[in-house]
Amino acid sequence: MYPEIPLCLSILFVVGGLYLVAKSADIFIDSAGTVATALGVNPFVIGMVVIGFGTSAPELCVSALSGLSGHSDVSLGNAYGSCSFNIALILGMAAMIRPITVRKPSMAFIASAVLVLITLFSCLLVGCGNGFSRADGLLELGVFAVLLPLYCWFDQKVVKGEGGKVRGERGKMKGEGLGKVFVWLVVGLAGLVGSSHILVWGAVDMARAMGVSELLIGLTIIAAGTSLPELASAVVSARKGEHEFVLGNIIGSNLFNTLAVVGLSGAISPFKDTSPYILTRDLPTLVLLSLSIAVFGINFRNIRQPGRIGRVKGCIWLVAFAVYLGVMLYQECR
């Protein structure tokens, strides 16, 4: 689909595309949040849906366009690579900055179990047949449509149980001010789509020029680049001691990436001839990393007491990511 371009231009497209994707996502999420607040949407819904979608919007656009252009390994590598990046590197860095207190270990256990089951479900879909069919994509979207309201309901119930207030306040922005925000909303969405095209074009041509697989580019450069919103918010939250937000952001993003991003990409354009490493290396790694959230977040001395993800555990995540990256480079480049 994409014509060949010089390697230097491919690198420029990748770097520029990543920057534009991040900036477009910022514009889109800020505008969406402003519109939702102005229309009186519940702030909890804004946090779960608008923010959750916003931080995963780069992965969604890049994976969808990659699948549509026939580059399934870039699409799946971006989605699953971002999930591994989120847990091993972002949570690892956040724990190194300031140990993460898990005030509700039961929620960490449930969220970890859900992520493990979803990843195993993805293994089943990818493993049954050569590729990922449109029916598989629609099935994952259906599971996401069921899980999202259930997760919102459960989390909202916990907030109310703790005496928190969950209500929305209708904003004062009306008329011309709201119209301008809608314009920026469209600009941000258009920027996401356009910059994703540039990023995929540069990544595909870079892989071709360097003689490496598209899966490697998707799992490394693109996955890291599209996870920048999660990285930025996690680092800021860790410095402020907002422990729930650090974990919630990563868990919500991985839920969205594994089901909505892969599901929508597969529903738009079924994946064929996917790399065997996705099933034998990348998804099993994601299962173990998802399981580690519960293992690290539970206080085994007293499971009813808050858990603590300290710097040692954060270092283990970082080392695990380095080992995974080393194995990946060895297998893909030999």
C-alpha positions in Angstrom: 0.0 0.0 0.0 2.8 2.4 0.9 5.5 3.3 -1.7 9.2 2.8 -0.9 11.0 5.9 0.5 14.6 6.5 1.6 15.6 5.2 5.1 16.3 8.7 6.3 12.8 9.7 5.4 11.4 6.6 7.0 13.1 7.6 10.3 11.7 11.1 9.9 8.2 9.7 9.4 8.5 7.5 12.5 9.8 10.3 14.8 7.5 12.9 13.4 4.6 10.5 13.4 5.1 9.6 17.0 5.2 13.3 18.0 2.1 14.1 16.0 0.2 11.1 17.3 1.0 12.2 20.9 0.0 15.9 20.3 -3.2 14.9 18.4 -4.1 12.6 21.3 -3.6 15.4 23.8 -5.9 17.7 21.8 -8.5 15.0 21.3 -8.6 13.9 25.0 -8.7 17.5 26.3 -11.5 18.5 23.9 -13.5 15.4 24.7 -13.2 15.9 28.4 -14.2 19.6 28.1 -17.3 18.7 26.0 -18.3 15.9 28.3 -18.0 18.2 31.4 -20.0 21.0 29.6 -22.8 18.5 28.7 -23.0 17.4 32.4 -21.6 13.9 31.8 -20.7 12.1 35.1 -17.0 12.7 35.9 -16.6 9.0 36.6 -17.6 8.2 33.1 -15.2 10.9 31.8 -12.4 9.2 33.7 -13.2 5.7 32.6 -14.3 6.2 29.0 -12.9 9.5 27.8 -9.5 9.3 29.5 -9.3 5.5 28.9 -10.0 6.0 25.3 -7.8 9.0 25.0 -4.6 7.4 26.3 -5.2 4.4 24.0 -6.3 6.4 21.0 -2.8 6.2 19.4 -2.8 2.4 19.6 -6.3 2.3 18.2 -5.6 4.5 15.2 -2.2 2.9 14.4 -3.4 -0.7 14.8 -6.6 -0.1 12.7 -4.7 1.6 9.9 -2.0 -1.0 10.0 -4.5 -3.8 9.7 -6.4 -1.9 6.9 -3.2 -1.5 4.9 -2.4 -5.3 5.2 0.4 -5.0 7.9 -1.1 -7.3 10.5 2.1 -7.8 12.4 2.5 -4.1 13.0 -1.1 -3.9 14.2 -0.9 -6.8 16.7 2.7 -6.0 17.7 1.6 -2.4 18.6 -1.4 -3.6 20.6 0.2 -6.4 22.5 3.6 -4.7 22.7 2.0 -1.7 24.3 0.4 -3.9 27.0 3.8 -5.4 27.9 5.4 -2.0 27.8 2.7 -0.6 30.1 3.2 -3.3 32.8 6.9 -4.0 32.8 8.4 -0.6 31.9 5.8 2.0 33.0 4.7 0.3 36.3 8.3 -0.6 36.9 9.4 3.0 36.5 6.5 4.3 38.6 7.4 1.9 41.4 11.1 3.0 41.2 10.0 6.6 41.5 7.8 6.0 44.5 6.6 2.6 45.8 2.9 2.0 44.9 0.5 1.3 47.7 -2.3 -1.0 46.6 -5.1 0.0 49.0 -7.6 -2.5 47.5 -5.7 -5.7 46.9 -8.9 -7.5 45.9 -9.4 -5.1 43.0 -5.8 -5.6 41.9 -6.4 -9.4 42.0 -9.7 -9.2 40.1 -8.2 -6.8 37.5 -5.1 -9.0 37.1 -7.3 -12.1 36.7 -9.5 -10.4 34.1 -6.4 -9.4 32.1 -5.0 -12.9 32.3 -8.2 -14.4 31.1 -8.5 -11.9 28.2 -5.0 -12.6 27.1 -5.6 -16.4 27.2 -8.8 -15.7 25.2 -6.6 -13.8 22.6 -4.2 -16.8 22.5 -7.2 -19.1 21.8 -8.5 -16.8 19.0 -5.0 -16.4 17.4 -4.2 -20.0 17.8 -7.4 -21.4 16.2 -6.8 -20.9 12.5 -4.3 -19.1 10.5 -4.7 -15.5 11.5 -7.5 -13.4 13.1 -10.9 -13.4 11.4 -13.5 -10.6 11.3 -15.7 -12.8 13.5 -12.8 -13.0 16.1 -12.6 -9.2 16.1 -16.4 -8.8 16.5 -16.3 -11.3 19.4 -13.6 -9.3 21.2 -15.6 -6.1 20.7 -18.6 -7.9 22.2 -16.6 -9.0 25.2 -15.3 -5.4 25.6 -18.8 -4.0 25.4 -19.9 -6.3 28.3 -16.8 -5.9 30.5 -16.6 -2.1 30.3 -19.9 -1.3 32.0 -19.4 -4.1 34.5 -16.0 -2.7 35.4 -17.5 0.8 35.7 -20.3 -0.5 37.9 -18.0 -2.4 40.2 -15.5 0.5 40.5 -18.3 3.0 41.1 -19.8 0.7 43.8 -16.4 0.7 45.5 -16.2 4.5 45.4 -19.7 4.8 46.9 -18.8 2.2 49.6 -15.8 4.4 50.6 -18.1 7.4 51.0 -17.0 9.1 47.8 -19.4 11.2 45.7 -19.9 10.3 42.1 -21.8 13.1 40.4 -21.5 15.3 37.4 -21.6 19.1 37.2 -22.9 20.7 34.2 -20.3 23.1 32.9 -21.0 26.7 32.0 -19.5 26.5 28.5 -22.1 27.1 25.9 -22.6 28.5 22.4 -19.5 29.7 20.7 -17.1 28.4 23.3 -18.5 24.9 23.1 -18.5 25.1 19.3 -14.7 25.9 19.3 -14.1 22.9 21.5 -16.0 20.7 19.0 -13.8 22.0 16.2 -10.7 21.1 18.2 -12.2 17.7 18.9 -12.5 17.1 15.1 -9.0 18.5 14.6 -7.5 16.2 17.2 -9.3 13.1 15.7 -8.2 14.1 12.2 -4.6 14.6 13.4 -4.6 11.1 15.0 -5.7 9.5 11.8 -3.3 11.4 9.6 -0.3 11.1 11.9 -1.0 7.4 12.3 -0.8 7.0 8.5 2.6 8.7 8.5 3.9 6.6 11.4 2.8 3.3 9.9 4.2 4.3 6.5 7.6 5.1 8.1 7.6 2.0 10.3 6.8 -0.4 7.4 9.5 1.1 5.2 12.0 1.2 7.9 11.5 -2.5 8.6 11.9 -3.2 4.8 15.0 -1.1 4.6 16.7 -2.6 7.7 15.7 -6.1 6.8 13.9 -6.8 10.1 10.3 -8.0 10.6 7.4 -5.6 10.9 6.5 -7.3 14.1 9.7 -6.2 15.7 9.1 -2.6 14.7 5.5 -2.8 16.1 6.6 -4.4 19.4 9.4 -1.9 20.0 9.4 1.6 18.4 5.6 1.9 17.7 4.5 0.2 20.9 6.8 2.5 23.0 5.8 5.6 21.1 2.0 5.0 21.3 2.4 4.3 25.1 3.8 7.8 25.7 0.5 9.1 27.1 0.3 6.3 29.7 4.0 6.8 30.5 3.6 10.6 31.1 0.5 10.2 33.3 2.0 7.3 35.3 5.2 9.3 36.1 3.3 12.4 37.1 0.9 10.3 39.2 3.7 8.4 40.9 5.4 11.6 41.9 2.2 12.9 43.4 1.5 9.6 45.2 -1.7 8.9 43.3 -1.3 5.2 43.5 -4.8 4.2 42.3 -4.5 6.2 39.2 -1.1 4.7 38.3 -2.6 1.1 38.5 -6.0 2.1 37.1 -4.5 3.8 34.1 -2.4 0.8 33.1 -5.1 -1.8 33.8 -7.7 0.2 31.8 -5.3 0.8 28.9 -4.4 -2.9 28.7 -8.1 -3.8 28.8 -8.8 -1.4 26.0 -5.7 -2.5 23.9 -6.3 -6.2 24.2 -10.0 -6.1 23.3 -11.1 -2.9 21.7 -7.9 -2.1 19.7 -7.3 -5.6 18.4 -11.0 -6.3 18.0 -11.7 -3.2 16.0 -8.6 -3.7 13.9 -9.6 -7.3 13.1 -13.2 -6.4 12.4 -12.1 -3.7 9.9 -9.6 -5.9 8.2 -9.0 -9.6 9.2 -5.4 -10.5 9.9 -3.8 -13.2 7.8 -0.4 -14.9 8.1 0.5 -13.5 11.5 3.9 -14.2 13.0 4.1 -17.4 15.1 6.1 -15.5 17.7 2.9 -13.6 18.7 1.4 -16.9 20.0 4.6 -18.5 21.3 6.4 -15.5 22.8 4.4 -12.3 23.0 1.1 -13.4 24.4 2.6 -15.8 27.0 4.8 -13.0 28.2 1.8 -10.8 28.5 0.0 -13.5 30.5 2.9 -13.7 33.0 3.1 -9.9 33.3 -0.6 -9.5 33.9 -0.4 -12.2 36.6 2.5 -10.4 38.2 0.2 -7.4 39.0 -1.7 -9.6 41.5 1.4 -11.3 42.8 3.2 -8.1 43.5 0.1 -6.2 44.7 -1.1 -8.5 47.4 0.2 -8.5 50.9 0.7 -12.2 51.5 1.3 -11.7 55.2 -2.3 -10.4 55.5 -4.3 -10.4 52.3 -6.9 -8.0 53.8 -4.3 -5.3 54.4 -3.0 -3.0 51.6 -0.2 -4.3 49.4 2.9 -2.5 48.4 4.8 -2.6 45.1 8.2 -1.4 46.2 11.4 -0.6 44.3 12.6 -4.2 44.3 9.5 -5.4 42.5 9.7 -2.4 40.2 13.3 -3.4 39.4 12.1 -7.0 38.7 9.6 -5.7 36.1 12.3 -3.6 34.4 14.7 -6.6 34.3 11.9 -8.8 32.9 11.3 -6.2 30.2 15.0 -6.1 29.3 15.1 -9.9 29.1 12.0 -9.9 26.9 13.5 -7.3 24.6 16.7 -9.2 24.4 15.0 -12.4 23.4 12.9 -10.6 20.9 15.9 -9.0 19.2 17.7 -12.3 19.1 14.8 -14.2 17.5 13.8 -11.5 15.1 17.3 -10.5 13.9 19.1 -13.8 13.6 
